[in-house]
Amino acid sequence: MELHRSSGLLLHPTSLPGPHGIGDLGAPAYRFVDFLAASGQRLWQVLPLGPTGYADSPYQSFSAFAGNPLLISLELLEQEGLLTKSDLAPAAKFPTTRVDYGGVIDFKKAMLLKAFSAFRDHGSIAMRKEFGVFCDRSSDWLPDFALFMAVKAAHQGAPWVEWDRGIARRHPSSVLRWQRLAAEQIETHKFWQFLFDRQWTALRNYCRERRIQIIGDMPIYVAHDSTDVWIAKELFHLDKSGRPTLVAGVPPDAFSDTGQLWGNPIYRWDVMASNGYEWWIRRFHSALSTVDIVRIDHFRGFEAYWEVAGDAETAQIGQWTPGPGPALFQAMRDALGDPLPIVAENLGVITSAVEDLRVQFGFPGMAVLQFGLDDGDPHSVHLPHNYPHRIVVYTGTHDNHTSLGWWEEARRKGDEESGPSPSEKFARAYLNLEGDRTNVPWSMIHAVSASQALWTIVPLQDVLGLGTEARMNTPGQESGNWQWRFEEDLLTDALAQRLAAMTFAHGRG
């Protein structure tokens, strides 16, 4: 993958402003792209775009191929005659700085059902033809996904292992029966996917016209309660009832003393290898039809992964097991071409074997400035003076504090008796911090931007100078994540000019 010195912002679409309780693919998304262009940015990084399941996490999706209907812009549907202005007035006003997922899901689902009814009853010939083309183009995943969501709704949202035995095991007679029983619901989900694809494609084309590339995010694992596992049980370590016998996670680390127990079923890599990694090739082909570059979350799992017993309560007890290694990426390169536009998330405990795999295929890795300042080690790979040329660097990621939040926590670790914490003292010296706390985020942005790293990505929260209240995710915390939103008046011309001045001064424009 050819890299040109540039920079960008990290912002998931759910965090965009708007009147309907959650960011979407409507006008505020286009205004954000305009802000990226005006500030000299060439990259927009998003989190996974799939339909969210457990705890509203984009990393626990009902499908590795589908889009999230909650991101569909209702205002764009109103412009197309699928909704009316009166439809778009919610019964209660939604918060502007966070997503109330319960209220949003109820409201948007009702509106999207109205939109489908309008399409079914009086949709234009052109839209019907476009819908048919989309269904044909998506025939390798869309029918199964739509059936999965319809059956799931009929079982009050229960995981597929708790469905009626026949459909849980996908007996042909049960599949045919449910296809008849839930025909309208199946068509509804297909239509919602069509709307998502239509709006996302238009937004992506708008980005391309402004020379902005989108970096997507691919979790290495899929959710157990997903279409992917339900239709291809042979690709995962499951027992006869369909429950995982081995699940994924990481051992104890800086984020958690008991490790992180993700609960995703482990792949049967031997089975995947036997058919040339066909599932992975389809998955990457689908991703690259949606974004320009793919960041692989937990890249180290392809070299070796931490597997834990399916009934474990924490990730403390487990073992490292060899992954597919270079065979997978060679198969993808043969099928999809070279170079593969991949960024490898290589954070945490990384061995030389993991780095050898990454370097073998030319994937840039990652560094996070907050980690370097936490360590206080001048030799840390996370500090700008140690960055190699071919790397993607961040002030922080969606899993970190905001930069201001990090600083406030570092200060709280000190006390009157012993003085400032080691992290605060090191950060003051390294960043040459002076003045009040509002200087901290921009000092950190400047540090990564001025480095020799080819790509720098900064969460929008840091550009806005926001604190812990704007944190997107706290690993290990089961609820309250993925809710942050910003208010549109924060994206000012003066802010764009300030970011542009730094960007161009550092040769990233």
N, C-alpha and C positions, 0 to 999 in steps of 0.2 A: 504494500500500500504506500503510495507516494504521499508524503506529508509536506505541507508548506507551512511556514511559521504563521500561526494564527491563534485566535482565542475565541472563547464563546462562553455562554451561560448555561447553567443547569437549572431547569424549571420544568416540573411535570405539568401537563395541561390542567389537571384538577386544581392547581394553585392559581390559575388565572382568575381575574375578577369577572363579574357578570351577575345578572339578577336572579339566577335560578339555583343558587346554593352551592354550585360547583363550577369550576372552570370547564369550558367546552371549546369546540372548534369553530366558534363564531367570531364576531368582530373583534373582541378583545385579543384573541389569538393572533389575528392579523396585525393589530396594533403592536403587540409584543414583537412580532417579526420586524415591523418597521423600526422599533426601538433597537433591536439587534443591528439592523443595517445602519441606522444613524450613529450608533456608537462604535462602528467599525468591526463588529463581531462577525465571524464566519461560521460559527458552530452553535447549534442548539442541541443540548443533551436532554433527553427525556427518560423517564422510568418506563418499565414495561407497560404496554398499552392494552393488555388483554382485560377481559371482564373479571372483576375482582370478586373474590370469595371470602375466605376466612379473614376476619378482622380488617376488611377493606384493603388488604395488602396487595399492591400490584405484583408482588412476587409469589402470590398464591392465586393463580388464575384458573378459571374453568376451562381454558383452552390455550394452547401455545400458538394457535393460528388466528383466533378471533380477536375482534376489537371490543373495546368497552362501550356499550351503549350509553352509559352515563355521560360520555364525552360528546354525544350528538348535540349540536346546537339547535335548540327549539326555535330561536329567532330565525334561523335559516329555513327551518321547516315552515314557519309562518309566511316567509317571503315566497315560498313555493306553493302556498295554498293548502298545505297539509294540516295546518293548525290555524286558528283565528287569534286575533289580538286578545280577546276575552279569555281564551284558553290559557294564555301565558301569565295570568295574574294568579300567583299562588295564594292559597288560603291564609298563609302566615308568612311574614317576612323572614327570609333566611339570613343567618349571620354573614357578614362580609369578610371576616378574617379567618374563618375556619369552615370546614365542610361538616354539616350535620347529616351524616350518611343516611340515617334512618328516614328523616324527613325528605331528603333529596330523592332517595330511591322510590319512595311512595309517589311523590309528585311527578318525577320524570317518567316512571313506568306508566302512569295514567296518561300522560301526554303522548308518549310513544305509541300506546295502544290506540289513542285517537288518530294519530298520524297514519297508522296502518289501516284503520278503518276507512279513512279518507282516501288512501291510495287504492284500497280494494274496491271502493264504491265509485270513485270518479278520477282515478289516476290517469294522467295523460298517456297517450300512446307512446310518446318518446321515453317517458320514465319507465313504463312497463317493459319496453324493449331493452333499456339499460339494465333494469333489474334482471331480466332473463340472461343477458350477457354476463353479468356478475355471477349469477348462480352457476352457469356453465363453467366459468373460469375458476370457481371455487369448489368444484364438485368433489375434490379429493378430501375436503374437511367439513364443508358447510352442512351437508345433510346430517352427518353424525352429530355435529355440535348442536344443531337446531333440535334434533330429537332428544339429545341429552338434556338440554335446558327445559324442554316441554315436559319430559318425564319427571325431572327434578321438581318442577313446580307442582305437578300432580301429586308428588309425595311430600308436599309442604316443605320443600327445600332440603330434605334429608340427603345425606351422602349416598352415593349410588350403592354402596355395600348394604344399605338398609332398605333398598327398594324390594319390590316383589322379586322373588327368586328368578323367575324367567327372564325378565328384562334386565336385572342386575347382571345375569350371566350372558345376556344377549342371545338367548335362544332364538333362532330364526322365526318361529311362529309368534313369539312375544314381540319381536321387533316389528313384524308386519301388523300385528294387532295394534300396537301403540302408534304406528304410522297412520293408521286409519282413525283411531280414537282422538289423536292430538293433531290432526292435519292442519287445523287453523292456527294452533299455537306454534307449530313447526314453521309454517309460512311466516308468521309474525317475527320469529327470531331470525329467519333468513332476511327479511326486509330490514330489520334493525341493523344487521351486519352490512347490508347494502348501503344504508344511510351513513354508517360510520365510514366505510371505505370511500364513499363518494366525497364526504366532507374532508376526510384526512388527505385524500389525493389532491384535492383542490388547494389545501393549505400547504402541502409539500411542494406543489408546483409554484406557489407564491414564494416559498423559500428559495427554490431554485432560481427563479427570476432575479432574486436579490443576492445570489451567490452564497447562500447559507445552506450548509449541509446539516442534516439531522443525525445525531448519534443516538441510536436506540439502545435498549438494555435487554439482554437475554439472560434470565436466570438459568443456571446449568440444569436445575431440576424442575420438574413439573409437579403440580399439586396432586395428591392422591385423589381428591374429589374433583376430577377433571375428565373431560371427554377423552383426553390423550390416554389415560390409564384405563378407562372403562372400555375403550374399543381395542386396546392392544395390550391386554394383561400379560401376554407372553413376554413382553419386553421389560417386565419389572419383577422384582422379588416379592411375590405375593403368596399367601396361603390359598387353600381351596375356596375359602369364603371371599377372597379378594382383598384381605387385609394385608398390609405390608409386614414382611418378616424381617426386613432390614430397612432402616431409614437413615436419612442424611442429617448432617450437622457438622459442627466443628468442636474440637476439644476446648477446654478452658483457655481463655485468651484475655486480652485487655478489655473486651466488652463484657465478659461474664466469667465468674469464678467456677460455674458449673458447665461451661461451654454453651453452645447454642444448639438446641434440639429443634431442627426445622421440621422433621416429621415427613419430609417428602420420600416417596419410595425410591430405592436404589435401582438403577438400571441393570439389566442383565446384558452386560457388554458383550458376552460371548454370542448371544443370540443376535444382537445388533451387528456384530462383525460378520456373522454368517450370511447376511443379506446385503453386505456392502455399505452398512450404515445408512440405508435408504431413508429411515425416519429422520435422521439428522440432516441429511441433504435436503429433504423437503422442508424441514423446519427453517434452515438457513435461507433457502430460496424464498420462502414466504417472508421472512424477516427483511431480506434485502429488496423485496418489492414494496416495503413499507418505509424503510429508513435507508440512509446512505452508508452508515457505518454501524457496526454492532459491537457494543461493549459486552463481553461475556463475564457475567458475574460468577465469582468463584472459579476462575480458570484453573486453579491448582488441582481441582477435582478431576481434570482430564488426565493428569499424571498419576495422582493417588488421591483417594477420597476417604473421609472418616465415616465408617459405617457403624451403626448402633443397632442393637436389637429392637425390633418393632414395638415391644412393650416397655421399653426403657422410659424412665421419667426424666432423666437428664442425659446430656451428651458426655458425661464424664468417663463412662466406660465404653470403649469402642476400639476400633483398630483401623489403621491405614491400610487400604487395599489398592493394588495397582489399577489405574484407569486404562483407557484405550490407547493413550499415548499418541505417537505420530500417525498411527494407522488411520485414525478418524480424520485428521486434518488433511492427510494425503488424499483420502477418498473425497473429501469436500473440495479440495483444490482441483482434483481431476474432473469433478462434475460441474463445478461452478466457475472455474478459472483461477488464475493467479495474477496478482496477489489477492488474497482474501481481505476485505476491509474490516478487520477485527482489531479491537483494543482488548487486551487481556487484563482483567482485574487480578493483580498478583499481590494483594495486600495480605497481611498476617504472616503466619509462619511459612516461609517459602524456601524450598530446598533448591539446590543447584540443578537437580533434575527437572524441576518445574521451569526454571529459567532457561535451561537448555532447550526444552520443548518450545517455549515462547520464541526464543531467538531463532531456532531452526526454521520457523515459518514466518519470521519477520514481523511478529505482532508487537507493537509498542506496549509497554507496561504502564503502571500508574505510580504516582507518588502523591502524598497528602501532607501539606505543610504543617497542619496541626499535629500530626504524629511526630514530625521532626522537632517541633518546639516542645512537645511533651517529653520527648526523650532527653533533650538537652545535650545530646551527643553530637559534637561538631562533625563527626564522620557519618551521620545518619543519611541514608539515601533519600530521605524525605526533606532534606534541607536544600534550598536552591543552589548553593555553591557546589553541591555534589550531583546535581541532576545530569544524567547523560543527555545527549542530543535528542535521541529518539524515544521520547517519553511523553505521556499526558499527565499534567500535574494539576492539582486541585488545592484550593485553600482548605476545603472540607468537602465531604460528599453528603448524600442524603442520610447517611447513618451517623454523621457527626453533629456536634453542636454547630450553630452558626459561629462565625469567627468571633463576634462580640460575645456570644454565649460562652465560647471556650475561654476567652479572656476573663470573664466574670467568674467562672469556675476556678481558673488558675489563681485568681486573687483571693477567693474564699479559702483556698487551701493554706494560705499564710495566716499568721497571727501576730499579735503585738509583741509577744515574747521572742519568737524566733525570726520574725520579719517576713518578707515576701517568700512565697513558695519558690522552689527551684524553677518551675516552669515559668513563673512570672519574671524572675530575674533573668533567665536565659532569653525569653522573648523580648524583654526590654533592651537587652544588649544586642541581640541579633537584628531586631527590626529598628533599632535606634528610636524607640518609642518616646515621644514627648507629647505634652498636652493632655487633653481629656480622652475619655474612653472612645469617643466617636472616631478617633484617628486609627484605632486598631484595625478594623476591617480593611480600610484602604491601604494601610501599611502592609498588610498581608497580601492584598491583591497586587500591590506594586512589587513585592518580593518575588512572586511567582512569574509575573508578567515580564520582569527584567531579566529573568534567567534565560539560559540557552535552550531550555525545553521547547520543542517545536509547537506543542499545543498546550494551552492553559485553559482550564474550565473553572468558572467561579459560580457558586450558587447565587441566584438573584438576591437571596437574603443578605449576602455580604455586600453586594453593591448598594443595597438599600440601608445597610448599617443596622440590621435588626438583631435582637438578642434571642435568648433561649425560647421566648414565646413563639418564635417563628421556626423552631426546629421541626423537621419533617418526620424523622423516625428515631426512636430510641431502641436499639436492638435488645431483645429480651423482654421488652414491655409489650404486653399482650393487647392493650387497648389504648386509644387516644393518639395513635399515629396517623400519618398520611392526611392530616386535616388542614394544614396551613394554606391560607390564601392571602394574596396581597390586594390592596386597594389601588385602583387604577391611577389615582392622582399622584401616586408615588413615582410613576415613570415620567419624569419631567424632561424638558429639553436640556435644562442645565445639567442634569445627571447624565444624559446621553453625551453631551459635550465633554464632560469631565472624563467619562470612560473612554471616549474616542481619543482625547488628547493623550492619555496614557498608552492606549493601544497603538496609535501611530508612532509615538515616541519610541516604542520598543519594537518597531518593525513588524507589528502583527496585523496591520490594517490591510 
